[in-house]
Amino acid sequence: MTLLDTNVLIELLKRNPQTQAQIRTLSQPPRISVLSIMELIHGAHNKQEVANIEHFLRVFETLQLSSAISATALTLMRRYAKSHTLEMNDSLIAATALEHRIPLLTYNNKDFRFIHALEMVAP
């Protein structure tokens, strides 16, 4: 299993053929964080776009935030927010991957590369 970062979902929504091909090579269906859904809705321009996003995302299993994910994200923020400018949303997505022990597929390796326990897959 693999967790898709929000930037990968954006490319899938744009129907990027390279990203689509990468997803098809995965041995198991990828998962997404509820946080990525929130980020996509936040970036939508109108309610119709929100509806389109939610329709598109129905094919993915959504991983919810838990107390364990929150605790791991807080640890990551304490460790990396000031030294590596780790963003809050990225800490929660990374913590989701860490807690579920699955790799993160992202186009922004630089946002996560300092989290040594995190396995990343680059498209």
Residue pairs with C-beta under 8 A, 6 or more apart in sequence:
1 28
1 29
1 30
1 31
1 100
1 102
2 26
2 28
2 30
2 31
2 102
2 103
2 104
2 105
2 121
3 30
3 31
3 32
3 33
3 63
3 93
3 96
3 97
3 100
3 102
3 103
3 104
3 105
4 12
4 23
4 30
4 31
4 32
4 36
4 60
4 105
5 36
5 93
5 104
5 105
5 106
5 107
5 108
6 35
6 36
6 39
6 40
6 89
6 93
7 106
7 107
7 108
8 19
8 23
8 105
8 106
8 107
8 123
9 32
9 36
9 40
9 57
10 40
11 18
11 19
11 107
11 123
12 19
12 20
12 23
12 56
13 40
13 53
13 56
18 123
19 123
22 105
22 123
23 30
29 59
29 60
29 61
30 60
30 105
31 60
31 61
31 62
31 63
31 100
31 102
32 57
32 60
32 61
32 62
32 63
33 62
33 63
33 65
33 92
33 93
33 96
34 62
34 63
34 64
34 65
35 65
35 89
35 92
35 93
35 96
36 93
37 53
37 54
37 57
37 62
39 89
40 53
40 57
41 50
41 53
41 54
44 50
44 53
63 96
63 100
65 92
65 96
66 99
68 99
69 92
69 95
69 96
69 99
70 92
70 95
72 95
72 98
72 99
73 88
73 91
73 92
73 94
73 95
74 91
76 86
76 91
76 94
76 95
76 115
77 86
77 88
77 91
80 86
80 91
80 114
80 115
81 91
83 114
84 114
86 111
86 114
86 115
87 111
90 111
90 112
93 104
94 104
94 112
94 115
94 118
97 103
97 104
97 118
97 119
98 115
98 117
98 118
102 119
103 119
103 120
103 121
104 112
104 118
104 119
104 120
104 121
105 120
105 121
105 122
105 123
106 112
106 120
106 121
106 122
106 123
107 122
107 123
109 120
109 122
112 118
112 120
113 120
